[in-house]
Amino acid sequence: MAMTKLKRRLRIKRRIRTKIRGTQERPRMSVFRSNKQIYVQFVNDDLGQTLASASSKDKFVVDKGAMTKVEQAQHVGHLAAEVAKSKGIVTVVFDRNGYLYHGRVKALAEAAREGGLNF
């Protein structure tokens, strides 16, 4: 039976999630990438709680006008860093969620690092 892209990503995701865990001091920065949008959540896995989030649907990103998806991811990375710092989050564990560290995911991560997040 052929493995679909989704099944492959979920297998990789499961393998990643056995190794990383978000805490109050160092939450998990989880990235979700759809065909048109990109989302980030800061999660405390001890409490099962989302501490902060940012996405390409936020007003800050939408107001930038037409842009490529990689540029959109960069803006979301900067926004995620700002939101996290306002909530007192400085150090995170990066969860690429089964996606390759390439393209939009890489652009978002590097922008978040530029914005002041440590991971």
HELIX and SHEET records of a PDB file:
HELIX    1   1 LYS A    5  ARG A   17  1                                  13    
HELIX    2   2 LYS A   59  VAL A   62  1                                   4    
HELIX    3   3 LYS A   69  SER A   86  1                                  18    
HELIX    4   4 ARG A  104  GLU A  114  1                                  11    
SHEET    1   A 4 GLN A  49  SER A  55  0                                        
SHEET    2   A 4 ILE A  38  ASN A  44 -1                                        
SHEET    3   A 4 ARG A  28  ARG A  33 -1                                        
SHEET    4   A 4 VAL A  93  ASP A  95  1                                        
END                                                                             
